[in-house]
Amino acid sequence: MDFRAKKSLGQNFMVQEKVLNKIVAYANLSAGDRVLEIGSGTGNLTRYMLAKGCEVVCVEKDDRLFEAFAKEFEKELESKQLRIVHADVMRWLAQRDQVEREGRGDGEGKPQLRKFDKVVANLPFNITTDLLKFLLPRCNSLFRPAQDSLSAEPSGDVYLLLQDEAAHRLCNCSVGDANYRAMNVLVDCFCSGREYLFKIDRKAFFPAPNVDGAMVHFKIMPHERALSLSSGAHEESAGTGISAKQFHTFVNQCFSRRRKMVKNNIPSNMYEGEAVATAMESLSLKPETRPQDMSCKDFLALLHKLRAIKEGSG
Ligand SMILES: C[S@@+](CC[C@H](N)C(=O)[O-])C[C@H]1O[C@@H](n2cnc3c(N)ncnc32)[C@H](O)[C@@H]1O
């Protein structure tokens, strides 16, 4: 396929065979794996995943690419090894949520409710943060239990090509680091593992972006485990009743002014100052604590405590 790439859609296609081989090798793909590919573009990566025997669902926003892709992969679409959805991936994910919430659809029969083993994507760099916010809390609705496990818990692997700097920040930044942000807290909360896999020279993309890329891996946890106060794999989890959305909103609020103290970032219409002081003290968090000094567990415990105080049980 021959196209003029759209910058607004982050169209930097992966054209180096060596890198494409490396991506599928690191993603540990095998026959029968159900893979969601975000932004299939001209199908460069799709082709390699199909050759591994994976069942692939692609979500592509660009009208021209969607049509050309459908022609190019006619045979695979016919055999149902491949499906393509013409949509903005964030909208598509939100629609799936709605279908699940309303109990519509009959699971296997409805492509939009299909569950996956892996997400693999050469992401448009400009949607990385928004997409992760959508993906990380969606383990339960997006993934199926691992096929080689006795557990019925959904389990998901997400392999993404990101801007190198973002990849480092997301995988290698910890509590206390200057670059530790709300996004790091969400990654720590919803993932049982995160790994920077390898750097990709900008010349491997066409057109070449102004920055290098990198491949990362996130192992996503089910909600119940992610949002419990003891999320070890074998621990009995103390349920918090906190939803992914509530946690997300709270963490973002605490980081609203990154250099300020947490207590000054929580508005009184959310939680009274006195309640914040009491909750922090009971958790041995100093009053002057700043958001970058708090771990995911600290945020979760703080929110849990604040809710208990508000409900009169804390
Ligand atoms: C970096 S290119 C990768 C294309 C192809 N996978 C490859 O590796 O060559 C990103 C692709 O995502 C598509 N895209 C951009 N924003 C999107 C969105 N919100 N939802 C779905 N696809 C999107 C672009 O049109 C483009 O095809």
The ligand as an ORCA input file, in Angstrom:
! r2SCAN-3c Opt
* xyz 0 1
  C       2.366      4.383     14.153
  S       1.135      3.893     12.985
  C       1.358      2.134     13.007
  C       0.830      1.431     11.790
  C       1.208     -0.050     11.674
  N       0.736     -0.811     12.793
  C       2.702     -0.200     11.545
  O       3.339     -0.637     12.509
  O       3.235      0.117     10.490
  C      -0.322      4.160     13.948
  C      -1.642      3.753     13.315
  O      -2.699      4.034     14.239
  C      -3.795      4.658     13.554
  N      -4.502      5.475     14.542
  C      -4.198      6.728     14.976
  N      -5.041      7.113     15.944
  C      -5.913      6.092     16.127
  C      -7.029      5.876     16.983
  N      -7.418      6.815     17.846
  N      -7.693      4.705     16.907
  C      -7.316      3.742     16.019
  N      -6.264      3.888     15.183
  C      -5.572      5.025     15.240
  C      -3.128      5.455     12.450
  O      -4.004      5.746     11.396
  C      -1.990      4.504     12.046
  O      -2.424      3.595     11.079
*
